[in-house]
Amino acid sequence: MMKWTVSMLAAGLMATAAQAADDVTLQLKWVTQAQFAGYYVAKDKGFYDEEGLNVTILPGGPDIAPTQVVAGGGADVVIDWMPSALAAREKGLPLVNIAQPFKSSGMMLTCLKETGITAPEDFKGKTLGVWFFGNEYPFLSWMATLGIPTTGGADGVEVLKQGFNVDPLLQKQAACISTMTYNEYWQVIDAGISADDLVTFKYQDMGVATMEDGLYVLEDNLKDPAFEDKMVRFVRASMKGWKYAEENPDEAAMIVLDNDETGAQTEVHQKRMMGEVAKLTAGSNGALDPADYERTVNTLLAGGSDPVISKAPEGAWTHQITDKALQ
């Protein structure tokens, strides 16, 4: 009878623990892919479970803006690029960066060598594909730094508003297009263009990189001790997932594939993507480096005649969560 009672008690405690798991909803910036491997790994490997969290990961897409999702209460925490988050903050949505898993930028311009472009000064007179929706500001800042107008002409560049594909380069509508080191660049390669026929310019190397893929929450929520505690556990488990993904890239890629309900991703592409993403998360323990933040702000403030932010933000990031998560 005693054994039965102990067993029943143990089962009851386990059930209570399961019921007590705190719900966290994460909104991704884009579709399910290795760009977000650390979160899928943390869920698959039970790192969130170990922290008493029940995490729901919502894929993004071209019609999903993380800032709008969190503003509408559809997520507790979102992944976004800092230019978008700071622009939203200046417009009245009080987003705060609580962690920065990506240390480096993966954005670059990929150009056809046949156009004669070998250095940034060769951009003059060319058409360049640029992503918008907040992703154009590093480019505009870079051109402003170079003194190259973005209004066309022999001494300027013609800006082509690029969709989320590489068609303008393949169809030779643009001399260069925006690509990520882990995604669109490889789409160009897969389309049959040799790496030897391409010239790339990484924003990170040009000194105009802005921070990508940070974790953001609403400022008021951080005043709630229960919410703060959930985010501490979430960030701790997520960074554990990221470091596991860095050390086990092929396994991480397969975990991502297992979570891709669309079936659109391929093993080859995801393994390659994970290898490149690992280079961007390397060196980050999750805490935002203030120097990286300042560089991003300065780049955005220098963004030509229509900068993404008009003044340096206040309170846009905090170590409140990572200081506790990384203890």
Contacts in CASP RR format, 6 or more apart in sequence:
PFRMAT RR
TARGET T0000
AUTHOR 0000-0000-0000
METHOD contacts of the structure
MODEL  1
MMKWTVSMLAAGLMATAAQAADDVTLQLKWVTQAQFAGYYVAKDKGFYDE
EGLNVTILPGGPDIAPTQVVAGGGADVVIDWMPSALAAREKGLPLVNIAQ
PFKSSGMMLTCLKETGITAPEDFKGKTLGVWFFGNEYPFLSWMATLGIPT
TGGADGVEVLKQGFNVDPLLQKQAACISTMTYNEYWQVIDAGISADDLVT
FKYQDMGVATMEDGLYVLEDNLKDPAFEDKMVRFVRASMKGWKYAEENPD
EAAMIVLDNDETGAQTEVHQKRMMGEVAKLTAGSNGALDPADYERTVNTL
LAGGSDPVISKAPEGAWTHQITDKALQ
17 52 0 8 1.000
20 52 0 8 1.000
21 49 0 8 1.000
21 52 0 8 1.000
21 53 0 8 1.000
21 54 0 8 1.000
22 52 0 8 1.000
22 53 0 8 1.000
22 54 0 8 1.000
22 230 0 8 1.000
22 233 0 8 1.000
23 53 0 8 1.000
23 54 0 8 1.000
23 55 0 8 1.000
23 56 0 8 1.000
24 48 0 8 1.000
24 53 0 8 1.000
24 54 0 8 1.000
24 55 0 8 1.000
24 56 0 8 1.000
24 76 0 8 1.000
24 77 0 8 1.000
24 230 0 8 1.000
24 234 0 8 1.000
25 55 0 8 1.000
25 56 0 8 1.000
25 58 0 8 1.000
25 74 0 8 1.000
25 75 0 8 1.000
25 76 0 8 1.000
25 77 0 8 1.000
26 39 0 8 1.000
26 55 0 8 1.000
26 56 0 8 1.000
26 57 0 8 1.000
26 58 0 8 1.000
26 75 0 8 1.000
26 76 0 8 1.000
26 77 0 8 1.000
26 78 0 8 1.000
26 79 0 8 1.000
26 234 0 8 1.000
27 58 0 8 1.000
27 60 0 8 1.000
27 64 0 8 1.000
27 66 0 8 1.000
27 69 0 8 1.000
27 70 0 8 1.000
27 74 0 8 1.000
27 75 0 8 1.000
27 77 0 8 1.000
27 78 0 8 1.000
27 79 0 8 1.000
28 36 0 8 1.000
28 39 0 8 1.000
28 57 0 8 1.000
28 58 0 8 1.000
28 59 0 8 1.000
28 60 0 8 1.000
28 66 0 8 1.000
28 79 0 8 1.000
29 35 0 8 1.000
29 36 0 8 1.000
29 60 0 8 1.000
29 66 0 8 1.000
29 78 0 8 1.000
29 79 0 8 1.000
29 80 0 8 1.000
29 81 0 8 1.000
29 213 0 8 1.000
30 36 0 8 1.000
30 59 0 8 1.000
30 60 0 8 1.000
30 61 0 8 1.000
31 59 0 8 1.000
31 60 0 8 1.000
31 61 0 8 1.000
31 260 0 8 1.000
31 262 0 8 1.000
31 264 0 8 1.000
32 40 0 8 1.000
32 59 0 8 1.000
32 256 0 8 1.000
32 259 0 8 1.000
32 260 0 8 1.000
32 261 0 8 1.000
32 262 0 8 1.000
32 265 0 8 1.000
33 183 0 8 1.000
33 256 0 8 1.000
33 260 0 8 1.000
33 265 0 8 1.000
33 270 0 8 1.000
33 273 0 8 1.000
34 182 0 8 1.000
34 252 0 8 1.000
34 253 0 8 1.000
34 256 0 8 1.000
34 270 0 8 1.000
34 271 0 8 1.000
34 273 0 8 1.000
34 274 0 8 1.000
34 275 0 8 1.000
34 277 0 8 1.000
35 182 0 8 1.000
35 183 0 8 1.000
35 213 0 8 1.000
35 273 0 8 1.000
35 277 0 8 1.000
36 57 0 8 1.000
36 79 0 8 1.000
36 256 0 8 1.000
37 242 0 8 1.000
37 245 0 8 1.000
37 252 0 8 1.000
37 253 0 8 1.000
37 255 0 8 1.000
37 256 0 8 1.000
37 274 0 8 1.000
37 277 0 8 1.000
38 101 0 8 1.000
38 238 0 8 1.000
38 241 0 8 1.000
38 242 0 8 1.000
38 244 0 8 1.000
38 245 0 8 1.000
38 252 0 8 1.000
39 55 0 8 1.000
39 57 0 8 1.000
39 238 0 8 1.000
39 241 0 8 1.000
40 57 0 8 1.000
40 252 0 8 1.000
40 255 0 8 1.000
40 256 0 8 1.000
40 259 0 8 1.000
41 47 0 8 1.000
41 241 0 8 1.000
41 242 0 8 1.000
41 244 0 8 1.000
41 245 0 8 1.000
41 252 0 8 1.000
41 255 0 8 1.000
42 48 0 8 1.000
42 55 0 8 1.000
42 237 0 8 1.000
42 238 0 8 1.000
42 240 0 8 1.000
42 241 0 8 1.000
42 242 0 8 1.000
42 244 0 8 1.000
43 55 0 8 1.000
43 57 0 8 1.000
44 255 0 8 1.000
44 258 0 8 1.000
44 259 0 8 1.000
45 241 0 8 1.000
45 244 0 8 1.000
47 237 0 8 1.000
47 238 0 8 1.000
47 240 0 8 1.000
47 241 0 8 1.000
47 244 0 8 1.000
48 54 0 8 1.000
48 55 0 8 1.000
48 234 0 8 1.000
48 237 0 8 1.000
50 237 0 8 1.000
51 233 0 8 1.000
51 234 0 8 1.000
51 236 0 8 1.000
51 237 0 8 1.000
52 233 0 8 1.000
53 230 0 8 1.000
53 233 0 8 1.000
53 234 0 8 1.000
53 237 0 8 1.000
55 234 0 8 1.000
57 259 0 8 1.000
58 69 0 8 1.000
58 75 0 8 1.000
59 261 0 8 1.000
60 66 0 8 1.000
62 164 0 8 1.000
66 75 0 8 1.000
66 78 0 8 1.000
66 79 0 8 1.000
66 80 0 8 1.000
66 84 0 8 1.000
66 216 0 8 1.000
67 78 0 8 1.000
67 80 0 8 1.000
67 84 0 8 1.000
67 85 0 8 1.000
67 88 0 8 1.000
67 93 0 8 1.000
67 95 0 8 1.000
69 75 0 8 1.000
69 78 0 8 1.000
70 76 0 8 1.000
70 77 0 8 1.000
70 78 0 8 1.000
70 93 0 8 1.000
70 95 0 8 1.000
70 216 0 8 1.000
70 217 0 8 1.000
70 218 0 8 1.000
71 88 0 8 1.000
71 93 0 8 1.000
71 218 0 8 1.000
76 217 0 8 1.000
76 221 0 8 1.000
76 227 0 8 1.000
76 230 0 8 1.000
76 231 0 8 1.000
77 98 0 8 1.000
77 215 0 8 1.000
77 216 0 8 1.000
77 217 0 8 1.000
77 231 0 8 1.000
77 234 0 8 1.000
78 215 0 8 1.000
78 216 0 8 1.000
78 217 0 8 1.000
79 213 0 8 1.000
79 214 0 8 1.000
79 215 0 8 1.000
79 216 0 8 1.000
80 95 0 8 1.000
80 213 0 8 1.000
80 214 0 8 1.000
80 216 0 8 1.000
81 134 0 8 1.000
81 135 0 8 1.000
81 210 0 8 1.000
81 211 0 8 1.000
81 212 0 8 1.000
81 213 0 8 1.000
81 214 0 8 1.000
82 97 0 8 1.000
82 210 0 8 1.000
82 211 0 8 1.000
82 212 0 8 1.000
82 214 0 8 1.000
82 293 0 8 1.000
82 296 0 8 1.000
83 134 0 8 1.000
83 135 0 8 1.000
83 137 0 8 1.000
83 138 0 8 1.000
83 210 0 8 1.000
83 296 0 8 1.000
83 300 0 8 1.000
83 308 0 8 1.000
84 133 0 8 1.000
84 134 0 8 1.000
84 135 0 8 1.000
85 95 0 8 1.000
85 97 0 8 1.000
85 214 0 8 1.000
85 216 0 8 1.000
85 316 0 8 1.000
86 296 0 8 1.000
86 297 0 8 1.000
86 300 0 8 1.000
86 308 0 8 1.000
86 309 0 8 1.000
86 313 0 8 1.000
86 316 0 8 1.000
87 134 0 8 1.000
87 308 0 8 1.000
87 309 0 8 1.000
88 95 0 8 1.000
89 95 0 8 1.000
89 313 0 8 1.000
89 316 0 8 1.000
90 309 0 8 1.000
90 310 0 8 1.000
90 311 0 8 1.000
90 313 0 8 1.000
93 218 0 8 1.000
94 218 0 8 1.000
94 219 0 8 1.000
94 220 0 8 1.000
95 216 0 8 1.000
95 217 0 8 1.000
95 218 0 8 1.000
95 219 0 8 1.000
95 316 0 8 1.000
96 216 0 8 1.000
96 217 0 8 1.000
96 218 0 8 1.000
96 219 0 8 1.000
96 222 0 8 1.000
96 315 0 8 1.000
96 316 0 8 1.000
96 317 0 8 1.000
96 318 0 8 1.000
97 211 0 8 1.000
97 214 0 8 1.000
97 215 0 8 1.000
97 216 0 8 1.000
97 288 0 8 1.000
97 293 0 8 1.000
97 316 0 8 1.000
97 317 0 8 1.000
97 318 0 8 1.000
98 215 0 8 1.000
98 216 0 8 1.000
98 217 0 8 1.000
98 222 0 8 1.000
98 231 0 8 1.000
98 235 0 8 1.000
98 317 0 8 1.000
98 318 0 8 1.000
98 320 0 8 1.000
98 321 0 8 1.000
98 322 0 8 1.000
99 214 0 8 1.000
99 215 0 8 1.000
99 235 0 8 1.000
99 238 0 8 1.000
99 239 0 8 1.000
99 286 0 8 1.000
99 287 0 8 1.000
99 288 0 8 1.000
99 321 0 8 1.000
99 322 0 8 1.000
99 325 0 8 1.000
100 211 0 8 1.000
100 214 0 8 1.000
100 215 0 8 1.000
100 284 0 8 1.000
100 286 0 8 1.000
100 287 0 8 1.000
100 288 0 8 1.000
100 289 0 8 1.000
100 292 0 8 1.000
101 213 0 8 1.000
101 214 0 8 1.000
101 215 0 8 1.000
101 238 0 8 1.000
101 239 0 8 1.000
101 242 0 8 1.000
101 281 0 8 1.000
101 284 0 8 1.000
101 286 0 8 1.000
102 211 0 8 1.000
102 212 0 8 1.000
102 213 0 8 1.000
102 214 0 8 1.000
102 280 0 8 1.000
102 281 0 8 1.000
102 284 0 8 1.000
103 280 0 8 1.000
103 281 0 8 1.000
103 282 0 8 1.000
103 283 0 8 1.000
103 284 0 8 1.000
103 289 0 8 1.000
103 292 0 8 1.000
104 204 0 8 1.000
104 209 0 8 1.000
104 279 0 8 1.000
104 280 0 8 1.000
104 282 0 8 1.000
105 138 0 8 1.000
105 202 0 8 1.000
105 203 0 8 1.000
105 204 0 8 1.000
105 209 0 8 1.000
105 210 0 8 1.000
105 211 0 8 1.000
105 212 0 8 1.000
105 280 0 8 1.000
106 180 0 8 1.000
106 181 0 8 1.000
106 182 0 8 1.000
106 202 0 8 1.000
106 203 0 8 1.000
106 204 0 8 1.000
106 209 0 8 1.000
106 212 0 8 1.000
106 276 0 8 1.000
106 280 0 8 1.000
107 135 0 8 1.000
107 138 0 8 1.000
107 178 0 8 1.000
107 179 0 8 1.000
107 180 0 8 1.000
107 181 0 8 1.000
107 202 0 8 1.000
107 203 0 8 1.000
107 204 0 8 1.000
107 209 0 8 1.000
107 212 0 8 1.000
108 178 0 8 1.000
108 179 0 8 1.000
108 180 0 8 1.000
108 181 0 8 1.000
108 185 0 8 1.000
108 200 0 8 1.000
108 201 0 8 1.000
108 202 0 8 1.000
108 203 0 8 1.000
109 128 0 8 1.000
109 139 0 8 1.000
109 176 0 8 1.000
109 177 0 8 1.000
109 178 0 8 1.000
109 179 0 8 1.000
109 200 0 8 1.000
109 201 0 8 1.000
110 169 0 8 1.000
110 176 0 8 1.000
110 177 0 8 1.000
110 178 0 8 1.000
110 179 0 8 1.000
110 184 0 8 1.000
110 185 0 8 1.000
110 188 0 8 1.000
110 198 0 8 1.000
110 199 0 8 1.000
110 200 0 8 1.000
111 117 0 8 1.000
111 175 0 8 1.000
111 176 0 8 1.000
111 198 0 8 1.000
111 199 0 8 1.000
111 200 0 8 1.000
111 201 0 8 1.000
112 169 0 8 1.000
112 172 0 8 1.000
112 175 0 8 1.000
112 176 0 8 1.000
112 193 0 8 1.000
112 197 0 8 1.000
112 198 0 8 1.000
112 199 0 8 1.000
113 196 0 8 1.000
113 197 0 8 1.000
113 198 0 8 1.000
113 199 0 8 1.000
114 197 0 8 1.000
115 122 0 8 1.000
115 126 0 8 1.000
115 175 0 8 1.000
115 176 0 8 1.000
116 122 0 8 1.000
117 123 0 8 1.000
117 126 0 8 1.000
117 175 0 8 1.000
117 176 0 8 1.000
117 199 0 8 1.000
118 199 0 8 1.000
120 142 0 8 1.000
120 146 0 8 1.000
120 148 0 8 1.000
120 201 0 8 1.000
120 206 0 8 1.000
121 146 0 8 1.000
123 143 0 8 1.000
123 146 0 8 1.000
123 148 0 8 1.000
123 156 0 8 1.000
123 157 0 8 1.000
123 175 0 8 1.000
123 176 0 8 1.000
124 148 0 8 1.000
124 154 0 8 1.000
124 155 0 8 1.000
124 156 0 8 1.000
124 157 0 8 1.000
125 152 0 8 1.000
125 153 0 8 1.000
125 154 0 8 1.000
125 155 0 8 1.000
125 156 0 8 1.000
125 157 0 8 1.000
125 158 0 8 1.000
126 157 0 8 1.000
126 158 0 8 1.000
126 174 0 8 1.000
126 175 0 8 1.000
126 176 0 8 1.000
127 157 0 8 1.000
127 158 0 8 1.000
127 159 0 8 1.000
127 160 0 8 1.000
127 173 0 8 1.000
127 174 0 8 1.000
127 175 0 8 1.000
128 139 0 8 1.000
128 157 0 8 1.000
128 158 0 8 1.000
128 159 0 8 1.000
128 160 0 8 1.000
128 174 0 8 1.000
128 175 0 8 1.000
128 176 0 8 1.000
128 177 0 8 1.000
129 159 0 8 1.000
129 160 0 8 1.000
129 161 0 8 1.000
129 162 0 8 1.000
129 168 0 8 1.000
129 174 0 8 1.000
129 176 0 8 1.000
129 177 0 8 1.000
129 178 0 8 1.000
130 136 0 8 1.000
130 139 0 8 1.000
130 159 0 8 1.000
130 160 0 8 1.000
130 161 0 8 1.000
130 162 0 8 1.000
130 178 0 8 1.000
131 162 0 8 1.000
131 163 0 8 1.000
131 164 0 8 1.000
131 178 0 8 1.000
132 161 0 8 1.000
132 162 0 8 1.000
134 308 0 8 1.000
135 178 0 8 1.000
136 159 0 8 1.000
137 210 0 8 1.000
137 299 0 8 1.000
137 300 0 8 1.000
137 303 0 8 1.000
137 307 0 8 1.000
137 308 0 8 1.000
138 203 0 8 1.000
138 208 0 8 1.000
138 209 0 8 1.000
138 210 0 8 1.000
138 299 0 8 1.000
139 178 0 8 1.000
140 150 0 8 1.000
140 303 0 8 1.000
140 304 0 8 1.000
140 306 0 8 1.000
140 307 0 8 1.000
141 208 0 8 1.000
141 299 0 8 1.000
141 300 0 8 1.000
141 302 0 8 1.000
141 303 0 8 1.000
141 304 0 8 1.000
141 307 0 8 1.000
142 203 0 8 1.000
142 206 0 8 1.000
142 208 0 8 1.000
143 149 0 8 1.000
143 150 0 8 1.000
143 157 0 8 1.000
143 304 0 8 1.000
144 302 0 8 1.000
144 303 0 8 1.000
144 304 0 8 1.000
145 208 0 8 1.000
145 302 0 8 1.000
148 155 0 8 1.000
148 156 0 8 1.000
148 157 0 8 1.000
149 155 0 8 1.000
149 156 0 8 1.000
149 157 0 8 1.000
150 156 0 8 1.000
150 157 0 8 1.000
150 159 0 8 1.000
152 158 0 8 1.000
152 159 0 8 1.000
160 168 0 8 1.000
160 173 0 8 1.000
160 174 0 8 1.000
162 168 0 8 1.000
162 174 0 8 1.000
162 177 0 8 1.000
162 178 0 8 1.000
165 184 0 8 1.000
165 187 0 8 1.000
166 177 0 8 1.000
166 179 0 8 1.000
166 184 0 8 1.000
166 187 0 8 1.000
166 188 0 8 1.000
166 191 0 8 1.000
167 173 0 8 1.000
168 174 0 8 1.000
168 177 0 8 1.000
169 176 0 8 1.000
169 177 0 8 1.000
169 188 0 8 1.000
169 193 0 8 1.000
170 188 0 8 1.000
170 191 0 8 1.000
170 193 0 8 1.000
176 201 0 8 1.000
177 184 0 8 1.000
177 188 0 8 1.000
178 184 0 8 1.000
179 185 0 8 1.000
179 187 0 8 1.000
179 188 0 8 1.000
179 200 0 8 1.000
181 202 0 8 1.000
181 276 0 8 1.000
181 279 0 8 1.000
181 280 0 8 1.000
182 272 0 8 1.000
182 273 0 8 1.000
182 275 0 8 1.000
182 276 0 8 1.000
182 277 0 8 1.000
182 280 0 8 1.000
183 273 0 8 1.000
185 200 0 8 1.000
186 269 0 8 1.000
186 272 0 8 1.000
186 273 0 8 1.000
188 198 0 8 1.000
189 195 0 8 1.000
190 269 0 8 1.000
202 209 0 8 1.000
203 209 0 8 1.000
203 210 0 8 1.000
207 295 0 8 1.000
207 299 0 8 1.000
208 299 0 8 1.000
209 295 0 8 1.000
209 296 0 8 1.000
209 299 0 8 1.000
210 295 0 8 1.000
210 296 0 8 1.000
210 299 0 8 1.000
210 300 0 8 1.000
211 288 0 8 1.000
211 292 0 8 1.000
211 293 0 8 1.000
211 296 0 8 1.000
212 280 0 8 1.000
213 280 0 8 1.000
215 235 0 8 1.000
215 238 0 8 1.000
217 227 0 8 1.000
217 231 0 8 1.000
219 315 0 8 1.000
221 227 0 8 1.000
222 228 0 8 1.000
222 231 0 8 1.000
222 318 0 8 1.000
222 320 0 8 1.000
222 321 0 8 1.000
228 320 0 8 1.000
228 321 0 8 1.000
231 321 0 8 1.000
231 325 0 8 1.000
232 321 0 8 1.000
232 324 0 8 1.000
232 325 0 8 1.000
233 325 0 8 1.000
235 286 0 8 1.000
235 321 0 8 1.000
235 322 0 8 1.000
235 325 0 8 1.000
236 325 0 8 1.000
236 326 0 8 1.000
239 285 0 8 1.000
239 286 0 8 1.000
239 325 0 8 1.000
239 326 0 8 1.000
242 281 0 8 1.000
242 284 0 8 1.000
242 286 0 8 1.000
244 252 0 8 1.000
245 252 0 8 1.000
245 274 0 8 1.000
245 277 0 8 1.000
245 278 0 8 1.000
245 281 0 8 1.000
246 278 0 8 1.000
246 281 0 8 1.000
246 282 0 8 1.000
249 271 0 8 1.000
249 274 0 8 1.000
249 275 0 8 1.000
249 278 0 8 1.000
250 271 0 8 1.000
250 274 0 8 1.000
252 274 0 8 1.000
253 267 0 8 1.000
253 270 0 8 1.000
253 271 0 8 1.000
253 273 0 8 1.000
253 274 0 8 1.000
254 267 0 8 1.000
254 270 0 8 1.000
256 265 0 8 1.000
256 270 0 8 1.000
256 274 0 8 1.000
257 265 0 8 1.000
257 267 0 8 1.000
257 270 0 8 1.000
285 322 0 8 1.000
285 326 0 8 1.000
286 322 0 8 1.000
286 325 0 8 1.000
286 326 0 8 1.000
287 319 0 8 1.000
287 322 0 8 1.000
287 323 0 8 1.000
287 326 0 8 1.000
288 317 0 8 1.000
288 319 0 8 1.000
288 322 0 8 1.000
293 316 0 8 1.000
293 317 0 8 1.000
297 309 0 8 1.000
297 312 0 8 1.000
297 313 0 8 1.000
300 307 0 8 1.000
300 308 0 8 1.000
300 309 0 8 1.000
301 307 0 8 1.000
301 309 0 8 1.000
301 311 0 8 1.000
301 312 0 8 1.000
END
